[in-house]
């Protein structure tokens, strides 16, 4: 069991470290409002991970196995959403004054509002939904029971706290704020490429499923 956990956790770590809506939410708050609000966004993201792990353990993974069409729909909806974010980031890179995806968010947030933003971002993130569905499907497929799958949730939440907490600390520094002001279009270009690649990958995966 511990070997399966380690293998699964490695995949989760890779997904959490890669650019995506979670990182954009943390960075946008950290750049404009500093460390404390960003860390509360992180706690909201970690809370959302626990909810996704609970949902997948109690039924989402089983639902996808029983009705493969649900995974197909998730791929198309999630891929379209990520591609939309990528196109919006690309527009911010190319068009001066366009709304940015990664821009600092100066809207003042209370601790509770920052936490709610984090959990909302995580629960509406198609990348997170697919990741936890894959985790549940893999662990169930290896013969583990519901309690084993539930027990993996805190591991994912813990790594999320560490990884996104590190991002919050880094992006709340003066150097990061000055760097963003100087290279903002470069940041948007990076996110455009990341979101576009993830969205296109999900859509292509869905298309291949339809053609099979």
VMD Tcl script that draws the C-alpha trace (Angstrom):
set ca {
  {0.00 0.00 0.00}
  {2.77 2.45 0.89}
  {4.43 1.85 -2.49}
  {1.15 2.68 -4.25}
  {0.78 5.81 -2.14}
  {4.31 6.92 -3.02}
  {3.72 6.39 -6.74}
  {0.40 8.22 -6.64}
  {1.82 11.06 -4.54}
  {4.62 11.58 -7.07}
  {2.00 12.19 -9.76}
  {0.05 14.53 -7.48}
  {3.21 16.52 -6.66}
  {3.97 16.98 -10.36}
  {0.43 18.21 -11.02}
  {0.52 20.62 -8.07}
  {3.88 22.13 -9.03}
  {2.87 22.81 -12.64}
  {1.25 26.15 -13.62}
  {-2.52 26.20 -13.42}
  {-5.53 28.06 -11.97}
  {-4.43 27.31 -8.38}
  {-1.03 28.91 -8.85}
  {-2.56 31.88 -10.68}
  {-4.98 32.48 -7.78}
  {-2.22 32.34 -5.16}
  {0.21 34.49 -7.13}
  {-2.33 37.17 -8.06}
  {-3.24 37.73 -4.39}
  {0.35 37.46 -3.13}
  {1.66 40.03 -5.61}
  {-0.91 42.68 -4.67}
  {-1.84 41.97 -1.05}
  {1.11 40.18 0.47}
  {1.74 36.98 2.34}
  {-1.15 36.60 4.79}
  {-4.07 36.76 2.30}
  {-2.16 34.52 -0.10}
  {-1.60 31.91 2.61}
  {-5.33 31.91 3.40}
  {-5.99 31.29 -0.30}
  {-3.60 28.34 0.04}
  {-5.54 26.95 3.01}
  {-8.72 27.19 0.93}
  {-7.06 25.27 -1.89}
  {-5.94 22.57 0.55}
  {-9.48 22.36 1.98}
  {-10.82 21.91 -1.52}
  {-8.39 19.05 -2.08}
  {-9.88 17.27 0.92}
  {-13.35 17.75 -0.53}
  {-12.29 16.39 -3.93}
  {-10.61 13.39 -2.29}
  {-13.78 12.71 -0.31}
  {-15.97 13.06 -3.41}
  {-13.81 10.74 -5.50}
  {-13.50 8.15 -2.76}
  {-17.25 8.12 -2.19}
  {-18.35 7.96 -5.77}
  {-16.77 10.06 -8.51}
  {-14.15 7.49 -9.42}
  {-16.78 4.73 -9.40}
  {-19.17 6.91 -11.41}
  {-16.55 7.47 -14.09}
  {-15.82 3.76 -14.30}
  {-19.53 2.93 -14.58}
  {-20.33 5.77 -17.01}
  {-17.25 6.57 -19.13}
  {-19.23 9.32 -20.86}
  {-18.91 11.40 -17.68}
  {-15.11 11.40 -17.99}
  {-15.43 12.33 -21.66}
  {-17.66 15.28 -20.79}
  {-15.24 16.34 -18.07}
  {-12.40 16.31 -20.58}
  {-14.27 18.47 -23.08}
  {-15.60 20.95 -20.51}
  {-12.31 21.14 -18.62}
  {-10.24 21.34 -21.78}
  {-12.43 24.10 -23.17}
  {-12.18 26.07 -19.92}
  {-8.39 25.80 -19.77}
  {-8.10 26.71 -23.44}
  {-10.26 29.78 -22.77}
  {-7.89 30.82 -19.97}
  {-4.93 30.28 -22.28}
  {-6.46 32.45 -25.01}
  {-7.26 35.17 -22.49}
  {-3.68 35.10 -21.21}
  {-2.38 35.21 -24.79}
  {-4.56 38.25 -25.50}
  {-3.17 39.97 -22.40}
  {0.32 39.24 -23.72}
  {-0.36 40.69 -27.17}
  {-2.92 43.44 -26.57}
  {-2.02 46.33 -24.30}
  {-4.71 46.95 -21.68}
  {-6.41 43.57 -22.10}
  {-7.62 41.82 -18.95}
  {-4.82 39.68 -17.54}
  {-5.11 36.20 -16.03}
  {-2.07 36.54 -13.81}
  {-2.38 40.22 -12.84}
  {-2.10 41.23 -9.18}
  {-5.54 41.30 -7.56}
  {-5.76 44.40 -5.37}
  {-9.31 43.66 -4.16}
  {-9.00 43.65 -0.38}
  {-9.74 40.21 1.06}
  {-10.53 39.27 4.63}
  {-9.05 36.00 5.88}
  {-12.39 34.27 5.34}
  {-12.83 35.71 1.85}
  {-9.31 34.62 0.89}
  {-10.03 31.10 2.14}
  {-13.31 30.99 0.20}
  {-11.54 32.15 -2.95}
  {-9.01 29.33 -2.61}
  {-11.62 26.63 -2.11}
  {-13.75 27.97 -4.99}
  {-10.78 28.01 -7.36}
  {-9.89 24.42 -6.44}
  {-13.45 23.08 -6.70}
  {-13.95 24.67 -10.14}
  {-10.51 23.67 -11.44}
  {-10.95 20.91 -14.08}
  {-7.31 19.95 -13.68}
  {-7.95 19.15 -10.00}
  {-11.13 17.22 -10.80}
  {-9.36 15.01 -13.32}
  {-6.37 14.53 -11.04}
  {-8.46 13.30 -8.10}
  {-10.63 11.14 -10.34}
  {-7.44 9.55 -11.69}
  {-6.11 9.05 -8.16}
  {-9.29 7.30 -7.02}
  {-9.53 5.17 -10.15}
  {-5.89 4.08 -9.83}
  {-6.08 3.22 -6.13}
  {-9.39 1.39 -6.48}
  {-7.98 -0.41 -9.49}
  {-5.08 -1.66 -7.37}
  {-7.51 -3.30 -4.96}
  {-7.51 -0.68 -2.21}
  {-10.72 0.06 -0.33}
  {-12.62 3.26 0.27}
  {-10.82 4.03 3.53}
  {-7.44 3.72 1.85}
  {-8.52 6.19 -0.82}
  {-9.89 8.55 1.84}
  {-6.63 8.31 3.76}
  {-4.71 9.55 0.73}
  {-6.61 12.85 0.73}
  {-4.68 14.44 3.63}
  {-1.40 13.59 1.88}
  {-2.50 15.51 -1.21}
  {-3.73 18.41 0.94}
  {-0.46 18.49 2.88}
  {1.67 18.65 -0.25}
  {-0.68 21.33 -1.59}
  {-0.12 23.41 1.55}
  {3.64 23.11 1.18}
  {3.84 23.72 -2.58}
  {1.32 26.55 -2.87}
  {2.47 27.96 0.47}
  {5.97 28.20 -1.00}
  {4.58 29.98 -4.05}
  {2.71 32.38 -1.76}
  {5.91 33.20 0.14}
  {7.89 33.71 -3.08}
  {5.33 35.86 -4.89}
  {4.74 38.08 -1.85}
  {8.36 39.26 -1.79}
  {9.41 42.66 -3.04}
  {11.62 41.05 -5.68}
  {8.65 39.14 -7.12}
  {6.51 42.27 -7.19}
  {9.22 44.23 -8.98}
  {9.82 41.30 -11.32}
  {6.15 41.10 -12.24}
  {5.98 44.83 -12.92}
  {8.91 44.46 -15.31}
  {8.07 41.14 -16.95}
  {4.27 41.00 -16.69}
  {3.79 40.11 -20.35}
  {6.29 37.30 -19.99}
  {4.31 35.87 -17.07}
  {1.11 36.06 -19.11}
  {2.87 34.35 -22.01}
  {3.97 31.52 -19.70}
  {0.46 31.01 -18.43}
  {-0.98 31.24 -21.94}
  {1.33 28.43 -23.03}
  {0.63 26.31 -19.93}
  {-3.16 26.71 -20.01}
  {-3.26 26.27 -23.77}
  {-1.19 23.08 -23.64}
  {-3.30 21.59 -20.82}
  {-6.57 22.51 -22.51}
  {-5.50 21.21 -25.90}
  {-4.24 18.00 -24.31}
  {-7.58 17.35 -22.59}
  {-9.56 18.14 -25.74}
  {-7.36 15.88 -27.86}
  {-7.71 13.10 -25.29}
  {-11.50 13.46 -25.50}
  {-11.42 13.43 -29.30}
  {-9.34 10.24 -29.28}
  {-11.82 8.64 -26.90}
  {-14.68 9.47 -29.27}
  {-12.81 8.07 -32.27}
  {-11.99 4.76 -30.56}
}
mol new
graphics top color blue
foreach p $ca { graphics top sphere $p radius 0.5 }
foreach p [lrange $ca 0 end-1] q [lrange $ca 1 end] { graphics top cylinder $p $q radius 0.2 }
display resetview
